[in-house]
Structure formats: structure tokens, C-alpha cells
């Protein structure tokens, strides 16, 4: 009995460890710098992300991928080998980026594609110059051969779990993770990435792999090394944070609850719910029960990575459809992101995009297909990069979340007019209106004083001024809150470090 208890305890320790993002200090939130180059990410960590309190960066897939005509973004999701080389940079640049970001307290998380290799292509050559023969399932740079793949079939019935996991997604040749050779090659790649100093992994298309196979692979990955600045724990080594892409909106054979016991899962319902709320298609007042995951069919908070949008669904696929808010609807989008960062559910991830008109369009690039670096003007990105993470309303809410982390949600208020407010202990307060003007005297939970609304302005402590709205909180914690329906922002937020 003692033996089995020990095994169970060990399993729980691994599972818990792989749900810990390993953020530095009081940081709480990562950003997906979609398609950024490694050198640019390093500079952004030093210049902006570190100083503004971001906890980490998710980077696009780093391994060698198939070069596709017109260089669409999705070519990075067609692996040709596990060499670290893509349009974002090579292994030396990747390691340098991780080191520089870690040095300023910003962790790196890598989007990992291990469900499949490329679809058929002739000729098939990669970003590192490697060639392959996809039609014959031969990828010599790994190496993989025909015996390493499931038999050829296309996913057509999502109510058949075996078909979802053993057949090909969009013609991408499906690896058989039950084969020991495949497992060893994947583990070798993951361990190489971990050795570079990263903190965690996003597992692309996890829904299309068997949970038992993934558990086997995760269990055999290396611990995070003290050489890369992680704490040394001999009894319970720190394992990388893992969050898995499992799109589950209900009604299909594969469930997110098959994956959340051993690693985190991306909660796709979350962005759909908040998209509907802040589009005015549902009532904000209903969010009072948002901490009841059963009522909303959400994963337990500790198991979920949450987002308003991602690189897939902002392009109209990957779940959510018209419910998904993106940077193209800036006012409701900023409100939804503000709610995500103010509310105590899940591990949040902020999206940072490039502009697009065609859903297949790749990142800003020159005539040779080389990615163009973002340029910064007045604190914002130009030349084709949107950079939502640099929007004042979003990076101020990053700080808000860091400050209120661990505080109870209190003083919930709603007037039934699609307006809500709540506090986080005595450290933060936030209010929203989707419909009509909000003019109310509300309990903020904050100590008395004058506060800067961090949604509309910056605090200048030297002269005790706010460049946006100011709010006076009385000795009882009450304040007159005003948000007009024609304001460019439908949200107001205060926190203790914004006290003038």
C-alpha cells in the first residue's frame, strides 16, 4: 500500500508542477508575441515587458518548418524537422533571447507541434534547408519514416475519438505517439528546448493525441535547471509548465476533462462567453456566478489557461466564430481583456497580433520573405504590427492583476442594465458598462484618497497628477463612479498604486 501511495503522491507532484507557470515574483500574465523574431522578443523583454510587469512570452513554433508559397502564418505548424530554426531565428538567437528575457524576469513558453509533420508538398524543403518526402512519410532530419505514422485517413467525424486522434488533421501526416521511437524523438526535442532555459510548453493539437501518450511524454521530460535560474529542488524537481490545446465546446467525443488532470488546458469556452458578454449579446450581471465553473462548464481555475482570442480564432477558425472579440473591435475587446485580468480565474494570456486582411496572411515581411521587425512610435507598434500588449489599457491591467493577485473578489454590484463593478480585497476596483451611462456611488473597498483611473491615464507621482480621470474615495471606501456610454472606453479601474 505504501508503494502505491508513493506512486500516487509522485504523480500528483508532477501534475501540480506542470500547472505552475514559474513566473518571477508577483508576475501573473503571459503575452503571445505571435510570429515575432527572437531578437525582437529579447529587446521587447528588456524595453517593455519586464518593466511593465509581464510574466512571460509565448513564442510561435521554433522548429524547422515547411516553406510554403507566399509564406502564410500556418507554415510554422507544418514541421519538417526538430532543428531550432525558423523565420524567427536560429538556435543561438533563441538561446540568447531566453537568457535575456529571464534576466529581466520574463519567462519563455514555446508553442510545440508534435501531433503531426507536414502535409504533402513537392518539393518539400524547410527553413533550415532540409528536404523531405512527405508523400512517402519520410523526414530524414528527425528521422521519421512511414512506420512512425498512423495509417492515412482524414478526420471527418468528431464524435469518433479514435478518428480524431489517429487520422489526419487537414492532411497533416499524423504521428503515432504510441511508438517508442516517436516518443523518444519528441522527448529529445522537448529536452533540447528545456535546456535552452524556457519555463513551459504550449502543446498544439493536444486534442488529436491520446492522453496516455502525452502523459508518458511529459513524465519523461527534463526538470527545469538551476543553471537557467530556476530553484533547485532535489525532492520535487520543477517540471516545465504545460498547457494543452484541447478545443472542447461540448457535444464531441474528446473532452478537455481527459487532459486537465496532468497538465493545464486552454479553456476555449472562456473567450466565447466574454465575447458574447462584451458584445452585449448576454447580460454582464450573469458573471456574478462566474466563479462556479460547473455552472459555466469551465475547467477548474487552477487547470485553465484563459484568453480572449488567439492566433486561430481571431481569423475565424479554431472555435468561437463571431463570438470572438479581437483588436478589430477595440472598445469591447479592451473591456473583455480588462475583465480577464481583473477577475480571479485561470492563468491569463494576452494576444499580440499583426494586422491582416486575408486570414492566411503571414507576418509583415520584405520581398525575400524575411520578417520585418516592429517599429515603435510613441510607445505603439507600426509597420503592420498591432501589439495589443502595448495598449495603455492592457498593460495597466497587467499591473492591476499583479497587485490584486490573491485578493478576494468582493463588493459585487450590478444594476441590471448591463453594468457591473467589483473590488479585489482592498487593493483594486473595476467597473464596466456595456449599455447606457454608469453613474453610481459604489463601494470600492479601497482606502480613502484620490485615485487615477488606469484605463484612461498614467500616474505622475512626482506631481501627484493623473493624465486621465481621477476618482475620490471617501473614508468609507465609497466613490462616485462615472462611465459614459459614448466614452472610448467602457471600463474604469483603480488600484492602490494609482493613489495620488
C-alpha positions in Angstrom: 0.0 0.0 0.0 2.9 2.4 0.8 4.3 1.7 -2.6 1.1 2.7 -4.4 0.7 5.7 -2.1 4.2 6.9 -3.1 3.5 6.5 -6.8 0.2 8.5 -6.4 2.0 11.2 -4.5 4.7 11.4 -7.1 2.1 11.7 -9.9 0.3 14.5 -8.1 3.6 16.3 -7.6 4.4 16.1 -11.3 0.9 17.2 -12.3 1.0 20.2 -9.9 4.4 21.1 -11.1 3.3 21.1 -14.7 0.5 23.6 -13.8 2.9 26.1 -12.4 4.0 28.8 -14.9 7.1 29.6 -12.8 6.6 33.3 -13.0 9.1 35.6 -11.3 8.0 37.4 -8.2 4.4 38.8 -8.3 4.0 38.5 -12.1 0.9 36.7 -13.3 0.3 37.0 -17.1 2.0 36.0 -20.3 1.7 37.5 -23.8 1.7 35.7 -27.1 4.1 37.7 -29.4 2.7 36.0 -32.5 5.4 35.5 -35.2 7.9 37.8 -33.6 11.6 37.2 -34.3 13.7 36.0 -31.4 16.0 39.1 -31.3 13.0 41.4 -31.3 11.4 39.4 -28.4 14.6 39.8 -26.4 14.6 43.5 -26.9 10.9 43.8 -26.1 11.5 41.9 -22.8 14.2 44.4 -21.8 12.5 47.5 -23.1 8.8 46.9 -22.2 7.6 43.6 -20.9 10.0 43.4 -18.0 9.4 47.0 -16.8 5.6 46.7 -17.3 5.3 43.5 -15.2 4.6 40.9 -17.8 5.4 37.4 -16.6 6.2 35.6 -19.8 6.1 35.3 -23.6 4.6 32.6 -25.7 6.6 32.3 -28.9 5.5 30.7 -32.2 6.8 27.2 -33.1 10.6 27.4 -33.2 11.5 24.2 -35.1 12.2 23.9 -38.8 9.0 24.1 -40.9 8.0 23.6 -44.5 8.5 26.7 -46.7 5.1 27.4 -48.3 4.5 29.7 -51.2 3.5 33.3 -50.1 4.7 32.4 -46.6 1.4 32.1 -44.7 1.5 32.1 -40.9 0.4 28.5 -40.7 3.6 27.2 -42.3 5.1 27.2 -38.8 2.6 24.5 -37.9 4.0 22.1 -40.5 7.2 20.6 -39.0 9.9 19.3 -41.3 12.4 18.6 -38.6 13.1 19.4 -34.9 16.0 21.6 -35.6 15.6 25.0 -34.0 15.5 27.3 -37.0 12.6 29.2 -38.4 11.9 32.7 -39.9 12.1 33.9 -36.3 15.7 32.9 -35.9 18.2 30.1 -35.2 19.1 28.2 -32.0 21.8 30.6 -31.0 19.4 33.5 -31.3 16.7 31.6 -29.5 19.0 30.7 -26.5 20.2 34.4 -26.3 16.5 35.5 -26.3 15.6 33.2 -23.4 18.6 34.3 -21.4 17.9 38.0 -21.9 14.2 37.6 -21.1 14.9 35.5 -18.0 17.3 38.1 -16.8 14.6 40.7 -16.7 12.0 38.4 -15.1 10.1 37.4 -18.2 9.7 33.6 -18.8 9.5 32.0 -22.3 6.9 29.4 -23.3 7.3 27.6 -26.7 4.4 26.5 -28.9 5.2 22.9 -29.6 3.9 20.9 -32.7 4.3 17.2 -32.1 0.9 15.8 -33.3 2.0 15.7 -36.9 4.5 16.6 -39.6 3.8 18.4 -42.9 1.1 17.8 -45.4 2.1 16.6 -48.9 4.3 19.0 -50.8 6.6 18.8 -53.8 9.3 20.0 -53.5 9.4 19.9 -49.7 12.2 21.9 -48.1 12.4 23.6 -44.8 13.5 26.9 -43.2 16.9 25.3 -42.3 17.5 23.9 -45.8 16.4 20.4 -45.0 14.5 18.3 -47.6 11.9 15.6 -47.1 9.5 13.4 -49.0 6.1 13.9 -47.2 4.2 11.7 -49.7 6.3 8.8 -48.6 6.2 9.9 -44.9 10.0 10.3 -44.9 11.5 13.0 -42.8 15.2 12.1 -42.7 16.3 15.1 -40.5 14.4 13.7 -37.5 14.4 10.8 -38.7 10.9 9.6 -39.2 9.7 7.0 -41.7 6.4 5.5 -42.8 6.3 3.2 -39.8 6.2 6.2 -37.4 2.8 7.4 -38.6 -0.8 6.4 -38.3 -2.4 4.9 -41.4 -3.6 7.6 -43.9 -7.2 8.7 -43.2 -8.9 12.1 -42.8 -10.8 13.3 -39.8 -14.5 13.6 -40.7 -16.4 12.6 -37.6 -15.6 14.4 -34.4 -17.9 12.1 -32.5 -15.4 9.3 -33.1 -12.5 9.8 -30.6 -10.2 7.3 -32.4 -10.7 9.1 -35.7 -10.0 12.4 -34.1 -6.7 11.1 -32.7 -5.4 8.7 -35.3 -6.5 10.3 -38.6 -5.0 13.4 -40.3 -6.0 16.9 -39.4 -6.2 18.9 -42.6 -4.0 16.5 -44.4 -1.1 16.8 -41.9 0.6 13.5 -41.6 -0.3 12.1 -38.1 2.5 10.8 -35.9 1.8 7.7 -33.8 2.9 8.8 -30.3 2.4 5.2 -29.1 5.6 4.2 -31.0 8.6 4.3 -28.7 10.8 5.8 -31.5 8.3 8.7 -32.0 8.2 9.3 -28.2 12.0 9.3 -28.0 12.4 11.8 -30.8 9.7 14.1 -29.3 11.2 13.9 -25.8 14.7 14.6 -27.2 13.3 17.8 -28.9 11.4 18.9 -25.8 14.5 18.3 -23.6 16.7 20.4 -26.0 14.2 23.2 -25.7 14.1 22.9 -21.9 17.9 23.0 -21.8 17.7 26.4 -23.5 16.1 27.8 -20.3 12.4 28.0 -21.2 9.7 27.8 -18.5 7.0 25.9 -20.3 5.3 24.5 -23.4 2.1 25.0 -25.3 1.1 21.7 -26.8 -0.6 22.3 -30.2 -3.4 20.0 -31.2 -3.3 18.0 -27.9 -6.9 17.0 -28.6 -5.6 15.0 -31.5 -3.3 12.9 -29.4 -4.1 10.2 -26.8 -3.9 11.4 -23.2 -1.9 8.4 -22.1 0.7 9.0 -24.8 1.0 12.7 -23.7 1.3 11.7 -20.1 4.2 9.3 -21.0 6.0 12.0 -22.9 5.5 14.7 -20.2 6.7 12.4 -17.5 10.0 11.8 -19.3 10.8 15.5 -20.0 13.7 17.1 -18.0 13.2 19.3 -15.0 14.0 23.0 -15.2 17.6 23.5 -14.5 19.1 25.8 -11.8 21.7 26.7 -14.4 18.9 28.6 -16.1 17.8 30.4 -12.9 15.2 28.0 -11.6 15.1 26.9 -8.0 16.9 23.7 -7.2 14.5 21.1 -5.7 16.0 17.6 -5.3 12.9 16.0 -3.7 10.5 17.5 -6.2 12.2 18.9 -9.3 10.5 21.7 -11.1 8.9 20.4 -14.4 8.1 22.7 -17.2 4.6 24.4 -17.3 2.4 22.6 -19.8 -0.8 24.0 -21.3 -2.6 22.0 -24.0 -4.8 23.0 -26.9 -8.0 21.0 -26.5 -10.9 22.7 -28.2 -14.0 21.4 -26.4 -17.2 23.3 -26.7 -19.3 20.3 -25.7 -21.0 17.7 -27.9 -17.9 15.9 -29.2 -16.2 12.6 -28.3 -13.0 14.2 -27.0 -13.3 16.1 -23.7 -11.0 18.7 -22.1 -11.5 16.8 -18.8 -9.4 13.9 -20.2 -6.4 16.2 -20.2 -6.6 18.5 -17.2 -5.5 16.0 -14.5 -1.9 16.0 -15.7 -1.3 19.5 -17.2 -3.2 22.7 -17.8 -5.7 23.0 -20.7 -6.6 26.1 -22.8 -10.2 27.0 -21.9 -11.8 27.9 -25.2 -15.3 28.5 -23.7 -13.9 31.4 -21.7 -13.3 33.8 -24.7 -16.6 32.8 -26.2 -18.5 33.7 -23.0 -16.8 37.0 -22.6 -17.0 37.8 -26.3 -20.8 37.5 -26.1 -20.9 39.5 -22.8 -19.0 42.5 -24.1 -20.7 42.4 -27.5 -23.9 43.0 -25.5 -25.4 39.6 -26.5 -25.6 38.4 -22.9 -26.0 40.1 -19.6 -22.9 41.1 -17.6 -24.9 40.6 -14.4 -24.7 36.8 -15.0 -21.0 37.0 -14.4 -21.7 37.2 -10.7 -21.6 33.3 -10.7 -18.5 33.1 -12.9 -16.6 31.5 -10.1 -18.9 28.5 -10.4 -17.1 26.5 -13.0 -19.7 23.8 -13.1 -22.5 26.3 -13.9 -20.5 27.6 -16.8 -18.9 24.3 -17.8 -15.5 25.7 -17.3 -12.4 23.9 -16.1 -11.3 24.4 -12.5 -9.5 27.7 -12.3 -6.1 26.1 -11.4 -6.3 23.9 -14.5 -7.1 26.6 -17.1 -5.1 28.9 -19.3 -7.5 31.7 -20.5 -7.6 34.2 -23.3 -10.0 36.5 -25.1 -8.6 35.5 -28.5 -5.7 33.6 -30.1 -4.0 33.4 -33.5 -6.6 30.9 -34.7 -9.9 32.2 -33.6 -9.2 35.8 -34.4 -9.1 34.5 -38.0 -12.5 32.9 -37.8 -11.5 29.3 -37.1 -10.4 27.3 -34.1 -13.6 27.7 -32.1 -15.9 30.6 -31.3 -16.8 32.1 -34.6 -18.5 35.5 -34.5 -18.4 35.5 -30.7 -14.7 36.1 -30.6 -13.5 39.6 -29.9 -10.3 40.8 -31.4 -8.2 44.0 -31.9 -10.5 44.9 -34.8 -13.3 45.7 -32.2 -11.1 47.8 -29.8 -13.6 49.1 -27.3 -15.3 45.8 -26.3 -12.0 43.9 -26.8 -10.2 46.1 -24.2 -13.2 45.7 -21.8 -13.1 41.9 -22.1 -9.3 41.8 -21.6 -9.7 44.1 -18.6 -12.3 41.7 -17.1 -10.0 38.7 -17.7 -7.2 40.5 -15.9 -9.3 41.8 -13.1 -11.2 38.5 -12.3 -9.6 35.7 -10.4 -9.9 32.8 -12.8 -7.3 30.9 -14.7 -3.8 31.7 -16.0 -4.4 34.6 -18.4 -2.6 35.1 -21.7 -2.8 38.4 -23.7 -2.7 38.3 -27.5 -0.3 40.5 -29.5 -1.1 40.4 -33.3 0.0 41.7 -36.6 -2.6 43.3 -38.9 -4.2 41.2 -41.6 -7.0 41.2 -44.2 -6.5 37.7 -45.5 -6.8 35.0 -42.7 -3.8 33.1 -44.3 -1.6 36.2 -44.4 1.8 35.9 -42.8 3.6 38.5 -40.6 5.0 41.7 -42.1 7.8 40.7 -44.3 10.1 42.0 -47.1 10.2 40.8 -50.7 12.5 37.9 -49.7 10.0 36.7 -47.1 12.1 37.8 -44.1 10.0 39.0 -41.2 10.2 42.8 -40.6 10.8 43.9 -37.0 8.1 46.0 -35.3 8.9 49.7 -35.1 7.9 51.7 -32.0 6.4 55.2 -32.3 5.0 57.0 -29.2 5.0 53.7 -27.4 3.0 51.9 -30.1 3.9 49.5 -32.9 3.8 50.5 -36.5 4.6 48.9 -39.9 2.0 46.2 -39.8 2.2 45.2 -36.1 -0.8 45.7 -33.8 0.9 45.0 -30.5 -2.2 45.0 -28.2 0.2 44.3 -25.3 1.4 47.9 -25.7 -2.0 49.4 -25.4 -2.2 51.5 -22.3 -5.4 49.9 -21.1 -3.9 46.4 -21.4 -0.5 46.9 -19.9 -2.0 48.9 -17.0 -4.4 46.0 -16.3 -1.3 43.7 -16.3 -0.1 45.7 -13.3 -3.6 45.7 -11.8 -3.6 41.9 -11.8 -0.2 41.7 -10.3 -1.2 44.0 -7.5 -4.5 42.2 -6.6 -3.2 38.7 -7.1 -4.5 36.5 -4.2 -7.1 39.1 -3.1 -10.8 38.0 -2.7 -13.4 39.2 -5.1 -15.7 41.5 -3.1 -18.3 44.2 -3.3 -20.0 42.8 -6.4 -22.5 45.3 -7.9 -24.9 45.3 -10.8 -27.9 47.4 -11.7 -29.4 45.0 -14.2 -28.6 47.4 -17.1 -25.6 45.5 -18.3 -23.3 47.3 -15.8 -21.2 45.7 -13.2 -18.4 46.5 -10.7 -16.4 44.7 -8.1 -13.3 45.0 -5.9 -10.4 42.7 -5.2 -9.9 43.0 -1.5 -8.7 46.5 -0.6 -6.2 46.7 -3.5 -8.3 47.2 -6.6 -11.7 48.2 -8.0 -13.1 47.9 -11.5 -16.4 48.9 -13.2 -17.9 48.2 -16.6 -20.8 49.4 -18.7 -21.9 47.8 -22.0 -25.2 49.6 -22.1 -26.1 53.2 -21.1 -24.3 55.7 -18.8 -23.0 54.4 -15.5 -23.4 57.0 -12.7 -23.4 55.4 -9.3 -21.9 55.8 -5.8 -20.2 52.4 -5.2 -18.2 50.6 -2.6 -14.6 50.3 -3.9 -13.0 48.5 -1.0 -10.1 51.0 -1.3 -8.6 53.2 1.4 -9.6 56.8 1.2 -7.8 59.1 -1.2 -7.7 60.3 -4.8 -7.0 57.7 -7.4 -6.0 57.7 -11.1 -8.2 55.7 -13.4 -5.6 53.5 -15.0 -7.8 52.8 -18.1 -7.7 56.4 -19.1 -4.4 57.8 -17.8 -0.9 57.5 -16.4 0.0 58.4 -12.9 2.7 61.0 -12.4 3.7 60.5 -8.7 6.2 63.4 -8.7 3.4 66.0 -9.2 0.5 63.8 -7.9 -1.4 64.0 -11.1 -3.3 61.7 -13.5 -3.4 62.2 -17.2 -6.9 60.7 -17.3 -9.9 60.6 -14.9 -9.4 60.9 -11.2 -11.7 59.3 -8.6 -12.1 60.4 -5.0 -12.7 57.5 -2.5 -14.1 58.6 0.9 -13.3 57.3 4.4 -15.9 54.5 4.0 -14.5 53.3 0.7 -17.3 54.8 -1.3 -16.8 56.7 -4.6 -18.9 58.4 -7.3 -18.2 56.3 -10.4 -19.0 57.7 -13.9 -18.5 55.9 -17.2 -20.5 57.4 -20.1 -21.7 55.2 -22.9 -20.0 57.4 -25.6 -16.6 57.2 -23.8 -14.0 55.5 -25.9 -13.5 53.0 -23.0 -16.4 51.3 -21.2 -14.4 50.5 -18.2 -12.8 52.3 -15.2 -10.1 50.7 -12.9 -8.4 51.8 -9.7 -5.7 50.2 -7.6 -3.7 51.1 -4.6 -0.5 52.0 -6.5 -2.5 54.5 -8.5 -3.3 56.6 -5.5 -2.2 60.2 -6.0 
